Amino acid sequence: MSTQTVPAEPRWQRRKQARPGELLEAALAIFTERGYIGTRLEDVAARAGVSKGTLYLYFANKEELFKAVVRQGLVTPLEEMRDKVETFDGSAADMLRLVVRGWWLRIGATAHAGSPKLMIAEAANFPEIARFYIEEVLLPVHQTLARLVERGVARGEFRPVDAGQVAHLIAAPFLVISAWRHGFGHAIPDRLPALTDAPALLETHLDLLLRGLAPVPAGPAGH
């Protein structure tokens, strides 16, 4: 009984399917290195090994390319984080650990952690890009973290606190680590050694957060 061999997918077809990802990877590198204003589409195309015309087949302009980079590297993992928070059935403390450690694994340890530095530098000059970043990255992060804290308070696992303020505090080291790894750390790598070990810093952060959020023990009766 003869068997039919399924023809292999042509190399050019595989290459075409991989191009958007290659372009986004190249764009991320150049946006991080040169900033938004210093990034040229022809340089992104050259880094990806394609022509500028090929880039335009996938992305209409630099703004759309930048948004695609952010959506791939930040919005997608942040949406996954939000879904985990909504469906997590463990303790609030374990949920907080999952989120902070997950940020490091999915974003902090990757080239996408350079985006805060880019946005701080470019926000005043490109308000439309800044609004996009706020709406699709910063606000969803804040809302997810605040929701996490609110659930912990409602369950009696955290003491009553302002969830919005605590959400900012939870995320603060994310910005510090990103700024160090993609800015100051290149200039003075040995001056603040604690920042070179981001996972250890985040574990210390978690310890302080959870101690600070722990319910206050009730005092003796009659006092």
N, CA and C atoms as a LAMMPS dump frame, in Angstrom:
ITEM: TIMESTEP
0
ITEM: NUMBER OF ATOMS
669
ITEM: BOX BOUNDS ff ff ff
-5.0000000000000000e+02 5.0000000000000000e+02
-5.0000000000000000e+02 5.0000000000000000e+02
-5.0000000000000000e+02 5.0000000000000000e+02
ITEM: ATOMS id mol type element x y z
1 1 1 N 0.859 -1.201 0
2 1 2 C 0 0 0
3 1 3 C 0.893 1.249 0
4 2 1 N 0.772 2.055 -1.004
5 2 2 C 1.652 3.218 -1.122
6 2 3 C 1.188 4.336 -0.204
7 3 1 N 2.133 5.102 0.241
8 3 2 C 1.819 6.258 1.075
9 3 3 C 2.224 7.52 0.34
10 4 1 N 1.445 8.525 0.526
11 4 2 C 1.725 9.789 -0.126
12 4 3 C 2.51 10.696 0.806
13 5 1 N 3.517 11.323 0.279
14 5 2 C 4.326 12.25 1.059
15 5 3 C 3.738 13.652 0.955
16 6 1 N 3.485 14.244 2.113
17 6 2 C 2.947 15.609 2.123
18 6 3 C 4.083 16.555 1.774
19 7 1 N 3.912 17.331 0.728
20 7 2 C 4.994 18.237 0.324
21 7 3 C 5.32 19.253 1.416
22 8 1 N 6.6 19.493 1.583
23 8 2 C 7.036 20.465 2.591
24 8 3 C 6.615 21.865 2.189
25 9 1 N 6.35 22.691 3.191
26 9 2 C 5.973 24.071 2.921
27 9 3 C 7.164 24.786 2.288
28 10 1 N 6.96 25.479 1.176
29 10 2 C 8.082 26.169 0.525
30 10 3 C 8.785 27.12 1.48
31 11 1 N 10.106 27.202 1.332
32 11 2 C 10.887 28.058 2.22
33 11 3 C 10.423 29.5 2.139
34 12 1 N 10.086 29.968 0.929
35 12 2 C 9.666 31.369 0.795
36 12 3 C 8.374 31.627 1.553
37 13 1 N 7.51 30.585 1.623
38 13 2 C 6.254 30.753 2.341
39 13 3 C 6.504 30.862 3.843
40 14 1 N 7.392 30.01 4.363
41 14 2 C 7.734 30.086 5.776
42 14 3 C 8.344 31.445 6.103
43 15 1 N 9.205 31.91 5.203
44 15 2 C 9.854 33.194 5.401
45 15 3 C 8.836 34.326 5.435
46 16 1 N 7.864 34.289 4.548
47 16 2 C 6.845 35.331 4.494
48 16 3 C 6.045 35.36 5.786
49 17 1 N 5.713 34.185 6.318
50 17 2 C 4.928 34.122 7.546
51 17 3 C 5.714 34.633 8.745
52 18 1 N 7.041 34.496 8.687
53 18 2 C 7.879 34.926 9.812
54 18 3 C 8.193 36.414 9.771
55 19 1 N 7.956 37.062 8.64
56 19 2 C 8.403 38.449 8.478
57 19 3 C 7.821 39.419 9.505
58 20 1 N 6.52 39.383 9.801
59 20 2 C 6.029 40.344 10.798
60 20 3 C 6.777 40.242 12.115
61 21 1 N 7.022 39.026 12.579
62 21 2 C 7.758 38.859 13.82
63 21 3 C 9.181 39.364 13.73
64 22 1 N 9.823 39.127 12.595
65 22 2 C 11.19 39.607 12.405
66 22 3 C 11.228 41.132 12.367
67 23 1 N 10.246 41.727 11.73
68 23 2 C 10.174 43.185 11.679
69 23 3 C 9.935 43.774 13.065
70 24 1 N 9.071 43.151 13.848
71 24 2 C 8.797 43.642 15.19
72 24 3 C 10.025 43.512 16.08
73 25 1 N 10.754 42.425 15.939
74 25 2 C 11.979 42.241 16.719
75 25 3 C 13.013 43.298 16.364
76 26 1 N 13.167 43.543 15.077
77 26 2 C 14.114 44.568 14.633
78 26 3 C 13.671 45.951 15.103
79 27 1 N 12.375 46.228 15.013
80 27 2 C 11.859 47.53 15.426
81 27 3 C 12.062 47.75 16.919
82 28 1 N 11.806 46.729 17.726
83 28 2 C 12.006 46.853 19.17
84 28 3 C 13.449 47.234 19.478
85 29 1 N 14.38 46.57 18.827
86 29 2 C 15.799 46.852 19.072
87 29 3 C 16.147 48.29 18.714
88 30 1 N 15.669 48.756 17.593
89 30 2 C 16.038 50.103 17.149
90 30 3 C 15.289 51.174 17.94
91 31 1 N 14.005 50.948 18.251
92 31 2 C 13.286 51.908 19.088
93 31 3 C 13.994 52.069 20.428
94 32 1 N 14.447 50.952 21.011
95 32 2 C 15.108 51.001 22.319
96 32 3 C 16.463 51.695 22.228
97 33 1 N 17.183 51.432 21.148
98 33 2 C 18.516 52.029 20.974
99 33 3 C 18.45 53.523 20.662
100 34 1 N 17.525 53.918 19.779
101 34 2 C 17.551 55.27 19.224
102 34 3 C 16.385 56.145 19.634
103 35 1 N 15.405 55.582 20.309
104 35 2 C 14.218 56.35 20.638
105 35 3 C 13.248 56.39 19.472
106 36 1 N 12.068 56.924 19.726
107 36 2 C 11.047 56.964 18.685
108 36 3 C 11.451 57.903 17.554
109 37 1 N 11.899 59.099 17.91
110 37 2 C 12.214 60.086 16.873
111 37 3 C 13.429 59.663 16.05
112 38 1 N 14.349 58.921 16.655
113 38 2 C 15.559 58.521 15.942
114 38 3 C 15.427 57.251 15.129
115 39 1 N 14.271 56.609 15.205
116 39 2 C 14.065 55.367 14.463
117 39 3 C 13.568 55.663 13.056
118 40 1 N 14.237 55.091 12.061
119 40 2 C 13.827 55.232 10.664
120 40 3 C 13.368 53.868 10.152
121 41 1 N 12.306 53.887 9.366
122 41 2 C 11.754 52.629 8.882
123 41 3 C 12.736 51.88 7.99
124 42 1 N 13.548 52.602 7.232
125 42 2 C 14.521 51.924 6.382
126 42 3 C 15.562 51.172 7.213
127 43 1 N 15.87 51.703 8.403
128 43 2 C 16.815 51.014 9.277
129 43 3 C 16.192 49.761 9.881
130 44 1 N 14.907 49.841 10.22
131 44 2 C 14.21 48.667 10.729
132 44 3 C 14.177 47.581 9.659
133 45 1 N 13.849 47.968 8.434
134 45 2 C 13.803 47.006 7.335
135 45 3 C 15.164 46.367 7.118
136 46 1 N 16.214 47.179 7.141
137 46 2 C 17.564 46.652 6.937
138 46 3 C 17.943 45.685 8.044
139 47 1 N 17.588 46.029 9.286
140 47 2 C 17.905 45.133 10.41
141 47 3 C 17.186 43.801 10.26
142 48 1 N 15.966 43.835 9.71
143 48 2 C 15.186 42.609 9.517
144 48 3 C 15.562 41.877 8.238
145 49 1 N 16.405 42.507 7.404
146 49 2 C 16.832 41.862 6.173
147 49 3 C 15.818 41.916 5.054
148 50 1 N 14.973 42.964 5.03
149 50 2 C 13.981 43.113 3.977
150 50 3 C 14.055 44.529 3.428
151 51 1 N 13.334 44.773 2.375
152 51 2 C 13.292 46.117 1.818
153 51 3 C 12.293 46.98 2.587
154 52 1 N 12.431 48.302 2.442
155 52 2 C 11.479 49.212 3.082
156 52 3 C 10.075 48.977 2.529
157 53 1 N 9.991 48.662 1.229
158 53 2 C 8.685 48.379 0.637
159 53 3 C 8.021 47.179 1.272
160 54 1 N 8.815 46.168 1.611
161 54 2 C 8.251 44.987 2.275
162 54 3 C 7.692 45.358 3.636
163 55 1 N 8.391 46.226 4.359
164 55 2 C 7.889 46.654 5.672
165 55 3 C 6.522 47.307 5.533
166 56 1 N 6.351 48.119 4.479
167 56 2 C 5.077 48.807 4.293
168 56 3 C 3.931 47.851 3.955
169 57 1 N 4.238 46.641 3.555
170 57 2 C 3.178 45.658 3.331
171 57 3 C 2.5 45.264 4.64
172 58 1 N 3.228 45.429 5.736
173 58 2 C 2.719 44.993 7.036
174 58 3 C 2.351 46.157 7.947
175 59 1 N 3.058 47.283 7.833
176 59 2 C 2.846 48.406 8.739
177 59 3 C 2.819 49.701 7.922
178 60 1 N 1.759 50.479 8.118
179 60 2 C 1.542 51.657 7.284
180 60 3 C 2.534 52.777 7.565
181 61 1 N 2.996 52.888 8.798
182 61 2 C 3.891 53.974 9.161
183 61 3 C 4.596 53.641 10.47
184 62 1 N 5.429 54.539 10.942
185 62 2 C 6.208 54.288 12.151
186 62 3 C 5.318 54.163 13.384
187 63 1 N 4.282 54.963 13.461
188 63 2 C 3.381 54.892 14.613
189 63 3 C 2.721 53.524 14.706
190 64 1 N 2.244 53.013 13.573
191 64 2 C 1.597 51.697 13.589
192 64 3 C 2.599 50.593 13.924
193 65 1 N 3.825 50.747 13.47
194 65 2 C 4.862 49.772 13.804
195 65 3 C 5.136 49.791 15.301
196 66 1 N 5.251 50.977 15.868
197 66 2 C 5.502 51.082 17.301
198 66 3 C 4.354 50.46 18.102
199 67 1 N 3.131 50.746 17.71
200 67 2 C 1.984 50.183 18.424
201 67 3 C 1.99 48.657 18.348
202 68 1 N 2.376 48.13 17.202
203 68 2 C 2.425 46.667 17.056
204 68 3 C 3.488 46.068 17.967
205 69 1 N 4.63 46.754 18.095
206 69 2 C 5.683 46.284 18.997
207 69 3 C 5.164 46.243 20.431
208 70 1 N 4.497 47.304 20.851
209 70 2 C 3.978 47.377 22.218
210 70 3 C 2.903 46.317 22.446
211 71 1 N 2.026 46.157 21.482
212 71 2 C 0.944 45.177 21.654
213 71 3 C 1.48 43.756 21.736
214 72 1 N 2.485 43.459 20.946
215 72 2 C 3.041 42.111 20.98
216 72 3 C 3.787 41.845 22.282
217 73 1 N 4.623 42.792 22.699
218 73 2 C 5.516 42.533 23.822
219 73 3 C 4.978 42.911 25.181
220 74 1 N 4.001 43.823 25.233
221 74 2 C 3.483 44.272 26.514
222 74 3 C 1.994 44.003 26.69
223 75 1 N 1.191 44.399 25.727
224 75 2 C -0.258 44.271 25.889
225 75 3 C -0.674 42.809 26.016
226 76 1 N -0.118 41.94 25.187
227 76 2 C -0.506 40.531 25.245
228 76 3 C -0.185 39.902 26.594
229 77 1 N 1.063 39.989 27.107
230 77 2 C 1.316 39.398 28.429
231 77 3 C 0.538 40.073 29.553
232 78 1 N 0.259 41.37 29.423
233 78 2 C -0.523 42.049 30.46
234 78 3 C -1.972 41.585 30.46
235 79 1 N -2.512 41.309 29.292
236 79 2 C -3.864 40.748 29.219
237 79 3 C -3.907 39.36 29.842
238 80 1 N -2.863 38.583 29.626
239 80 2 C -2.789 37.263 30.239
240 80 3 C -2.697 37.381 31.76
241 81 1 N -1.945 38.37 32.24
242 81 2 C -1.852 38.612 33.679
243 81 3 C -3.218 38.966 34.254
244 82 1 N -3.946 39.833 33.56
245 82 2 C -5.283 40.221 34.024
246 82 3 C -6.192 39.013 34.116
247 83 1 N -6.152 38.144 33.101
248 83 2 C -6.998 36.95 33.106
249 83 3 C -6.64 36.02 34.253
250 84 1 N -5.349 35.91 34.557
251 84 2 C -4.931 35.056 35.675
252 84 3 C -5.434 35.603 36.996
253 85 1 N -5.369 36.918 37.147
254 85 2 C -5.858 37.526 38.382
255 85 3 C -7.346 37.266 38.547
256 86 1 N -8.1 37.359 37.474
257 86 2 C -9.545 37.174 37.549
258 86 3 C -9.942 35.732 37.84
259 87 1 N -9.128 34.781 37.422
260 87 2 C -9.499 33.371 37.575
261 87 3 C -8.721 32.653 38.666
262 88 1 N -7.754 33.315 39.275
263 88 2 C -6.9 32.673 40.28
264 88 3 C -7.732 32.33 41.508
265 89 1 N -7.595 31.1 42.002
266 89 2 C -8.397 30.693 43.152
267 89 3 C -7.558 30.479 44.401
268 90 1 N -6.289 30.906 44.377
269 90 2 C -5.447 30.797 45.555
270 90 3 C -5.546 32.041 46.414
271 91 1 N -4.616 32.192 47.331
272 91 2 C -4.627 33.335 48.243
273 91 3 C -4.216 34.607 47.519
274 92 1 N -4.562 35.735 48.118
275 92 2 C -4.174 37.02 47.538
276 92 3 C -2.658 37.173 47.542
277 93 1 N -1.996 36.667 48.567
278 93 2 C -0.534 36.751 48.63
279 93 3 C 0.1 35.962 47.498
280 94 1 N -0.404 34.764 47.246
281 94 2 C 0.131 33.954 46.146
282 94 3 C -0.15 34.616 44.797
283 95 1 N -1.297 35.253 44.691
284 95 2 C -1.64 35.946 43.454
285 95 3 C -0.676 37.112 43.21
286 96 1 N -0.335 37.837 44.277
287 96 2 C 0.603 38.947 44.155
288 96 3 C 1.99 38.438 43.751
289 97 1 N 2.41 37.342 44.355
290 97 2 C 3.706 36.757 43.98
291 97 3 C 3.706 36.351 42.51
292 98 1 N 2.619 35.761 42.068
293 98 2 C 2.516 35.324 40.678
294 98 3 C 2.645 36.505 39.723
295 99 1 N 2.003 37.603 40.047
296 99 2 C 2.022 38.781 39.173
297 99 3 C 3.412 39.413 39.123
298 100 1 N 4.029 39.619 40.266
299 100 2 C 5.338 40.29 40.303
300 100 3 C 6.401 39.417 39.636
301 101 1 N 6.421 38.137 39.968
302 101 2 C 7.404 37.245 39.341
303 101 3 C 7.111 37.073 37.852
304 102 1 N 5.838 37.075 37.508
305 102 2 C 5.458 36.948 36.102
306 102 3 C 5.886 38.15 35.291
307 103 1 N 5.819 39.354 35.902
308 103 2 C 6.287 40.542 35.179
309 103 3 C 7.754 40.375 34.805
310 104 1 N 8.559 39.892 35.725
311 104 2 C 9.982 39.732 35.439
312 104 3 C 10.203 38.735 34.302
313 105 1 N 9.538 37.591 34.364
314 105 2 C 9.758 36.545 33.374
315 105 3 C 9.266 36.945 31.987
316 106 1 N 8.105 37.613 31.93
317 106 2 C 7.485 37.903 30.634
318 106 3 C 7.912 39.252 30.062
319 107 1 N 8.292 40.197 30.93
320 107 2 C 8.595 41.553 30.449
321 107 3 C 9.947 42.045 30.956
322 108 1 N 10.144 42.051 32.255
323 108 2 C 11.33 42.658 32.834
324 108 3 C 12.639 42.1 32.327
325 109 1 N 12.685 40.792 32.098
326 109 2 C 13.928 40.157 31.649
327 109 3 C 14.092 40.198 30.138
328 110 1 N 13.171 40.857 29.439
329 110 2 C 13.211 40.905 27.983
330 110 3 C 13.53 42.316 27.496
331 111 1 N 13.761 42.43 26.204
332 111 2 C 14.046 43.745 25.618
333 111 3 C 12.852 44.686 25.722
334 112 1 N 11.648 44.15 25.911
335 112 2 C 10.456 44.998 25.996
336 112 3 C 10.46 45.862 27.252
337 113 1 N 11.282 45.521 28.225
338 113 2 C 11.361 46.343 29.43
339 113 3 C 11.963 47.71 29.141
340 114 1 N 12.529 47.895 27.966
341 114 2 C 13.072 49.195 27.6
342 114 3 C 12.024 50.211 27.214
343 115 1 N 10.782 49.795 27.06
344 115 2 C 9.747 50.726 26.595
345 115 3 C 9.459 51.877 27.558
346 116 1 N 9.49 51.678 28.888
347 116 2 C 9.249 52.838 29.765
348 116 3 C 10.263 53.951 29.55
349 117 1 N 11.54 53.579 29.391
350 117 2 C 12.562 54.604 29.133
351 117 3 C 12.229 55.368 27.861
352 118 1 N 11.823 54.649 26.834
353 118 2 C 11.466 55.265 25.562
354 118 3 C 10.298 56.225 25.728
355 119 1 N 9.266 55.791 26.455
356 119 2 C 8.079 56.629 26.596
357 119 3 C 8.351 57.865 27.449
358 120 1 N 9.153 57.729 28.488
359 120 2 C 9.485 58.897 29.31
360 120 3 C 10.2 59.939 28.474
361 121 1 N 11.096 59.484 27.614
362 121 2 C 11.87 60.408 26.783
363 121 3 C 11.032 61.069 25.694
364 122 1 N 10.032 60.345 25.167
365 122 2 C 9.335 60.816 23.974
366 122 3 C 7.914 61.319 24.214
367 123 1 N 7.369 61.114 25.415
368 123 2 C 5.95 61.403 25.64
369 123 3 C 5.573 62.841 25.33
370 124 1 N 6.393 63.801 25.744
371 124 2 C 6.044 65.203 25.531
372 124 3 C 6.046 65.574 24.052
373 125 1 N 6.9 64.921 23.271
374 125 2 C 6.997 65.243 21.847
375 125 3 C 5.97 64.499 20.997
376 126 1 N 5.472 63.385 21.503
377 126 2 C 4.525 62.575 20.734
378 126 3 C 3.337 62.207 21.625
379 127 1 N 2.454 63.173 21.878
380 127 2 C 1.331 62.932 22.805
381 127 3 C 0.398 61.818 22.36
382 128 1 N 0.233 61.615 21.054
383 128 2 C -0.642 60.531 20.595
384 128 3 C -0.074 59.17 20.985
385 129 1 N 1.238 59.02 20.846
386 129 2 C 1.891 57.782 21.248
387 129 3 C 1.786 57.615 22.763
388 130 1 N 1.958 58.706 23.497
389 130 2 C 1.859 58.648 24.954
390 130 3 C 0.458 58.22 25.389
391 131 1 N -0.568 58.781 24.745
392 131 2 C -1.937 58.404 25.098
393 131 3 C -2.195 56.93 24.809
394 132 1 N -1.686 56.465 23.678
395 132 2 C -1.818 55.044 23.349
396 132 3 C -1.183 54.183 24.438
397 133 1 N 0.024 54.553 24.872
398 133 2 C 0.735 53.757 25.876
399 133 3 C -0.003 53.78 27.218
400 134 1 N -0.522 54.932 27.577
401 134 2 C -1.278 55.03 28.827
402 134 3 C -2.529 54.16 28.776
403 135 1 N -3.268 54.247 27.672
404 135 2 C -4.537 53.525 27.56
405 135 3 C -4.349 52.009 27.467
406 136 1 N -3.311 51.575 26.776
407 136 2 C -3.18 50.139 26.513
408 136 3 C -2.18 49.43 27.426
409 137 1 N -1.354 50.215 28.131
410 137 2 C -0.366 49.58 29.016
411 137 3 C -0.544 50.047 30.457
412 138 1 N -0.363 51.324 30.725
413 138 2 C -0.317 51.792 32.1
414 138 3 C -1.643 51.64 32.835
415 139 1 N -2.735 52.072 32.222
416 139 2 C -4.024 51.963 32.898
417 139 3 C -4.438 50.509 33.139
418 140 1 N -4.318 49.611 32.159
419 140 2 C -4.657 48.205 32.438
420 140 3 C -3.812 47.592 33.543
421 141 1 N -2.521 47.935 33.59
422 141 2 C -1.676 47.419 34.678
423 141 3 C -2.197 47.909 36.019
424 142 1 N -2.459 49.207 36.094
425 142 2 C -2.934 49.779 37.361
426 142 3 C -4.269 49.17 37.775
427 143 1 N -5.176 49.013 36.84
428 143 2 C -6.483 48.448 37.157
429 143 3 C -6.372 47.002 37.637
430 144 1 N -5.502 46.23 37
431 144 2 C -5.331 44.832 37.396
432 144 3 C -4.738 44.735 38.796
433 145 1 N -3.728 45.536 39.075
434 145 2 C -3.1 45.499 40.396
435 145 3 C -4.062 45.989 41.479
436 146 1 N -4.829 47.028 41.175
437 146 2 C -5.807 47.521 42.146
438 146 3 C -6.868 46.463 42.417
439 147 1 N -7.293 45.771 41.373
440 147 2 C -8.282 44.708 41.542
441 147 3 C -7.732 43.594 42.425
442 148 1 N -6.469 43.271 42.247
443 148 2 C -5.83 42.246 43.074
444 148 3 C -5.87 42.656 44.551
445 149 1 N -5.509 43.893 44.819
446 149 2 C -5.496 44.373 46.205
447 149 3 C -6.915 44.4 46.775
448 150 1 N -7.864 44.866 45.992
449 150 2 C -9.257 44.91 46.459
450 150 3 C -9.759 43.523 46.845
451 151 1 N -9.416 42.523 46.064
452 151 2 C -9.833 41.159 46.381
453 151 3 C -9.197 40.689 47.681
454 152 1 N -7.921 41.034 47.872
455 152 2 C -7.265 40.648 49.117
456 152 3 C -7.909 41.3 50.326
457 153 1 N -8.29 42.574 50.201
458 153 2 C -8.956 43.28 51.3
459 153 3 C -10.336 42.672 51.557
460 154 1 N -11.076 42.412 50.481
461 154 2 C -12.429 41.864 50.63
462 154 3 C -12.411 40.488 51.3
463 155 1 N -11.376 39.719 51.074
464 155 2 C -11.264 38.39 51.676
465 155 3 C -10.697 38.424 53.088
466 156 1 N -10.276 39.596 53.544
467 156 2 C -9.672 39.703 54.859
468 156 3 C -8.216 39.281 54.897
469 157 1 N -7.626 39.082 53.727
470 157 2 C -6.219 38.672 53.677
471 157 3 C -5.282 39.869 53.715
472 158 1 N -5.75 41.019 53.27
473 158 2 C -4.997 42.264 53.362
474 158 3 C -5.762 43.221 54.262
475 159 1 N -5.036 44.101 54.934
476 159 2 C -5.7 45.116 55.747
477 159 3 C -6.336 46.165 54.837
478 160 1 N -7.314 46.912 55.331
479 160 2 C -7.94 47.95 54.495
480 160 3 C -6.913 48.994 54.06
481 161 1 N -6.821 49.19 52.758
482 161 2 C -5.881 50.161 52.194
483 161 3 C -6.522 50.807 50.971
484 162 1 N -5.897 51.859 50.487
485 162 2 C -6.31 52.477 49.226
486 162 3 C -5.716 51.633 48.099
487 163 1 N -6.537 50.849 47.43
488 163 2 C -6.035 49.902 46.425
489 163 3 C -5.336 50.608 45.27
490 164 1 N -5.816 51.781 44.898
491 164 2 C -5.196 52.507 43.8
492 164 3 C -3.778 52.944 44.133
493 165 1 N -3.585 53.436 45.364
494 165 2 C -2.251 53.854 45.766
495 165 3 C -1.308 52.65 45.866
496 166 1 N -1.798 51.558 46.436
497 166 2 C -0.959 50.361 46.577
498 166 3 C -0.59 49.81 45.199
499 167 1 N -1.493 49.909 44.248
500 167 2 C -1.197 49.438 42.89
501 167 3 C 0.013 50.176 42.323
502 168 1 N 0.102 51.486 42.553
503 168 2 C 1.268 52.239 42.091
504 168 3 C 2.541 51.744 42.781
505 169 1 N 2.442 51.453 44.072
506 169 2 C 3.616 50.997 44.813
507 169 3 C 4.067 49.62 44.347
508 170 1 N 3.131 48.756 44.026
509 170 2 C 3.497 47.427 43.526
510 170 3 C 4.315 47.558 42.249
511 171 1 N 3.901 48.452 41.367
512 171 2 C 4.534 48.578 40.054
513 171 3 C 5.793 49.426 40.058
514 172 1 N 6.049 50.171 41.131
515 172 2 C 7.177 51.102 41.137
516 172 3 C 8.518 50.442 40.803
517 173 1 N 8.861 49.281 41.384
518 173 2 C 10.151 48.673 41.036
519 173 3 C 10.252 48.244 39.581
520 174 1 N 9.117 48.012 38.933
521 174 2 C 9.168 47.653 37.517
522 174 3 C 9.846 48.781 36.725
523 175 1 N 9.457 50.012 37.047
524 175 2 C 10.029 51.163 36.349
525 175 3 C 11.503 51.336 36.7
526 176 1 N 11.837 51.172 37.978
527 176 2 C 13.222 51.329 38.421
528 176 3 C 14.128 50.3 37.733
529 177 1 N 13.684 49.056 37.725
530 177 2 C 14.475 47.988 37.106
531 177 3 C 14.633 48.236 35.611
532 178 1 N 13.557 48.641 34.967
533 178 2 C 13.61 48.905 33.524
534 178 3 C 14.571 50.051 33.212
535 179 1 N 14.495 51.116 34.005
536 179 2 C 15.372 52.265 33.778
537 179 3 C 16.833 51.883 33.982
538 180 1 N 17.092 51.034 34.965
539 180 2 C 18.47 50.626 35.225
540 180 3 C 19.001 49.736 34.115
541 181 1 N 18.218 48.732 33.749
542 181 2 C 18.687 47.758 32.766
543 181 3 C 18.841 48.369 31.379
544 182 1 N 18.057 49.39 31.072
545 182 2 C 18.083 49.958 29.725
546 182 3 C 18.552 51.408 29.701
547 183 1 N 19.232 51.827 30.748
548 183 2 C 19.73 53.194 30.787
549 183 3 C 20.944 53.321 31.676
550 184 1 N 20.711 53.675 32.935
551 184 2 C 21.797 53.951 33.864
552 184 3 C 22.768 52.782 34.013
553 185 1 N 22.251 51.574 33.984
554 185 2 C 23.1 50.41 34.199
555 185 3 C 24.192 50.252 33.162
556 186 1 N 23.98 50.796 31.964
557 186 2 C 25.013 50.717 30.933
558 186 3 C 26.166 51.682 31.23
559 187 1 N 25.845 52.776 31.91
560 187 2 C 26.859 53.789 32.182
561 187 3 C 27.637 53.498 33.463
562 188 1 N 26.915 53.06 34.502
563 188 2 C 27.562 52.811 35.801
564 188 3 C 27.11 51.458 36.355
565 189 1 N 27.469 50.361 35.711
566 189 2 C 26.94 49.051 36.082
567 189 3 C 27.307 48.574 37.48
568 190 1 N 28.376 49.124 38.07
569 190 2 C 28.836 48.613 39.364
570 190 3 C 28.467 49.504 40.543
571 191 1 N 27.773 50.609 40.303
572 191 2 C 27.534 51.573 41.383
573 191 3 C 26.357 51.186 42.263
574 192 1 N 25.358 50.513 41.73
575 192 2 C 24.19 50.081 42.51
576 192 3 C 23.994 48.584 42.299
577 193 1 N 24.816 47.753 42.951
578 193 2 C 24.792 46.316 42.683
579 193 3 C 23.45 45.649 42.963
580 194 1 N 22.661 46.198 43.884
581 194 2 C 21.367 45.574 44.182
582 194 3 C 20.464 45.544 42.963
583 195 1 N 20.616 46.537 42.08
584 195 2 C 19.752 46.604 40.905
585 195 3 C 20.173 45.62 39.816
586 196 1 N 21.368 45.067 39.93
587 196 2 C 21.801 44.097 38.924
588 196 3 C 21.16 42.731 39.151
589 197 1 N 20.647 42.49 40.344
590 197 2 C 19.961 41.227 40.646
591 197 3 C 18.484 41.526 40.821
592 198 1 N 17.804 41.725 39.701
593 198 2 C 16.396 42.131 39.736
594 198 3 C 15.504 41.11 40.431
595 199 1 N 15.655 39.794 40.177
596 199 2 C 14.785 38.838 40.879
597 199 3 C 14.896 38.942 42.402
598 200 1 N 16.122 39.114 42.916
599 200 2 C 16.287 39.248 44.363
600 200 3 C 15.63 40.528 44.867
601 201 1 N 15.772 41.606 44.103
602 201 2 C 15.138 42.868 44.479
603 201 3 C 13.618 42.71 44.525
604 202 1 N 13.057 42.02 43.573
605 202 2 C 11.606 41.824 43.541
606 202 3 C 11.127 40.94 44.695
607 203 1 N 11.944 39.972 45.1
608 203 2 C 11.575 39.158 46.259
609 203 3 C 11.563 39.999 47.53
610 204 1 N 12.524 40.91 47.673
611 204 2 C 12.522 41.824 48.817
612 204 3 C 11.296 42.724 48.769
613 205 1 N 10.978 43.185 47.582
614 205 2 C 9.783 44.026 47.391
615 205 3 C 8.524 43.267 47.814
616 206 1 N 8.409 42.021 47.398
617 206 2 C 7.252 41.212 47.778
618 206 3 C 7.17 41.037 49.29
619 207 1 N 8.303 40.784 49.916
620 207 2 C 8.316 40.603 51.368
621 207 3 C 7.809 41.851 52.072
622 208 1 N 8.289 43.016 51.653
623 208 2 C 7.85 44.268 52.269
624 208 3 C 6.374 44.529 52.005
625 209 1 N 5.928 44.278 50.774
626 209 2 C 4.52 44.487 50.443
627 209 3 C 3.612 43.619 51.304
628 210 1 N 3.938 42.343 51.38
629 210 2 C 3.062 41.419 52.092
630 210 3 C 3.066 41.677 53.593
631 211 1 N 4.203 42.095 54.134
632 211 2 C 4.221 42.482 55.547
633 211 3 C 3.38 43.74 55.774
634 212 1 N 3.478 44.677 54.842
635 212 2 C 2.723 45.912 54.989
636 212 3 C 1.225 45.736 54.783
637 213 1 N 0.849 44.742 53.973
638 213 2 C -0.567 44.501 53.685
639 213 3 C -1.212 43.538 54.663
640 214 1 N -0.426 42.887 55.512
641 214 2 C -0.976 41.892 56.436
642 214 3 C -1.997 42.523 57.362
643 215 1 N -3.084 41.823 57.645
644 215 2 C -4.102 42.366 58.554
645 215 3 C -3.495 42.687 59.908
646 216 1 N -3.965 43.769 60.501
647 216 2 C -3.504 44.165 61.832
648 216 3 C -4.164 43.27 62.866
649 217 1 N -3.382 42.585 63.697
650 217 2 C -4.004 41.699 64.709
651 217 3 C -4.902 42.492 65.64
652 218 1 N -5.998 41.89 66.018
653 218 2 C -6.91 42.53 66.954
654 218 3 C -6.254 42.636 68.316
655 219 1 N -6.476 43.756 68.986
656 219 2 C -5.917 43.947 70.329
657 219 3 C -6.685 43.144 71.355
658 220 1 N -6.141 43.052 72.56
659 220 2 C -6.838 42.324 73.642
660 220 3 C -8.209 42.909 73.906
661 221 1 N -9.13 42.096 74.272
662 221 2 C -10.496 42.544 74.567
663 221 3 C -10.457 43.606 75.664
664 222 1 N -11.274 44.646 75.469
665 222 2 C -11.359 45.694 76.46
666 222 3 C -10.351 46.806 76.286
667 223 1 N -9.471 46.694 75.255
668 223 2 C -8.45 47.722 75.025
669 223 3 C -8.721 48.454 73.737
